[in-house]
């Protein structure tokens, strides 16, 4: 900074500094402070029904080790995160390659393909419920064709319900991954494809040697966001199964809300929330880090 | 549902020019339909159309059944609505609990006020911080970026406690205040900082030499230059706040009325609603975001993909 301007700073900048400070203050009060309060609460037996709350050290954390519901919820969360990420990204790459043309019909299809992403999880959940419920569209269709003799309880049997939620979430996310992979495909220089053609590289070999490495940045974004979305997912599961049957679709995010608002075990819910936070951070750092390094090496 | 993290500055501007429907620059990867290929044009369109149709089948169901009487929905949910009826829509609109008009009004108020405040807060903060140097700046930006991945379940209860201390629990100002400070602000800052980097220093210094204050430089010079960032921030934050579920459900609570999202959940979850009316309600709840998306589609896709390419 040069002399004359430095002298004139101070007052003229005060308005901007105030506005920036206000933003920082809001962030501190409504994100950083809640995080700290949650961490503090995780060392207490906080319960809104009790008058006083005591610090109980690490007891919430030791309780987590023996909590079967928590273990089951982690399994659900990780299965969903892994399965949905793989499915949504595979679908996205395939869809993007299929739709990567410029004519009008393809543009219309691309527009339509993104629609699920625009609707709220609640609407998505209810639409799919009309499809998957006992007398829903899927059972009717399968019985008409003759594949099923009687309606199958898609949302009423544990494994099928988890699979259904995976399908629905992958459906929503693949609208997003498709758009990301389309952008990545469009950034590949055509020269590369021309050179590959001259060398006689075609089909799956071209995909492996040219397309796949070139869309690596898209993969990084797509995979990271798919994982984070599933880790904090709440609305779709709440509408479709509310965690049932028999907690078989209760993700850790749902378990936390149930502990805090239904069981009133705020302290323990906070400890589980810390675990989910650590898991999210771990995933974001390791997976994204690995994918970024991969971008360079490919 | 999705959190997106665009980065960088200048590239977004060039990207913005080529949205989903625009013709891409000459030498990039979308092959024009005129180029000869092995996988023939006709067959390819048919396959693509079939896959797309299967993909949007749930949305098709939502659309056609909103215009069919209950009996037709149960008899054949896949059939087109012929002759179409507006019965479901009128029924949904005239429910005694006013679910749709109230829900749409509440959602609109929360989304518009939150975004109208998030834009100046996010951009002013980003402008201020992007003119600073050194470690504090880097640390603050990392802290803001981290806000993007924090699951809302972690901060929900303490946020309600803080609002209770402020006397704003179960109120719309409380919900809006919580929106201002959480991950949404992170997203706004993330997008703006990327764009601010590309604003030339010379322009700002020249304005400063003319005696313009920081506020004036920000509002009259920087804001017009980062309009694409504002478009991205406004579009995505409006959609996310509109579709938000957990915060309105627990911060507002059932007594304070509902947004369209939580109202839908509570009503359909608690009372048995016949299929006709259910589809009518869903149509009315979903139509605004869809119209919005179709209107600003180019900016939408540009914002979404700006971080996806190098």
Interface residues (C-beta under 8 A of the other chain):
Chain A: X4 X5 X8 X12 X13 X14 X15 X16 X17 X19 X20 X22 X23 X24 X26 X27 X28 X29 X30 X31 X32 X33 X34 X35 X37 X38 X41 X95 X98 X99 X100 X101 X102 X103 X105 X106 X107 X109 X110 X111 X112 X113 X114 X115 X116 X117 X118 X119 X120 X121 X122 X123 X124 X126 X127 X128 X130 X131 X135 X137 X140 X141 X171 X172 X173 X174 X176 X179 X180 X181 X182 X183 X184 X185 X186 X187 X188 X189 X190 X191 X193 X202 X217 X218 X221 X222 X225 X228 X229 X231 X232 X233 X234 X235 X238 X239 X253 X256 X257 X260 X261 X266 X269 X270 X273 X274 X276 X277 X280 X281 X284
Chain B: X1 X2 X3 X4 X5 X15 X18 X20 X21 X23 X24 X27 X28 X29 X30 X31 X32 X33 X38 X44 X45 X47 X48 X49 X51 X52 X55 X56 X58 X59 X61 X62 X65 X74 X77 X78 X120 X121 X122 X124 X125 X127 X128 X129 X140 X143 X144 X146 X147 X149 X150 X151 X152 X153 X154 X155 X156 X157 X158 X159 X161 X162 X177 X178 X180 X181 X182 X183 X185 X186 X189 X205 X208 X209 X211 X212 X213 X214 X215 X217 X218 X239 X242 X243 X245 X246 X250 X261 X262 X264 X265 X268 X269 X275 X278 X279 X282 X285 X286 X289 X290 X292 X293 X294 X297 X301 X304 X305 X307 X308 X309 X310
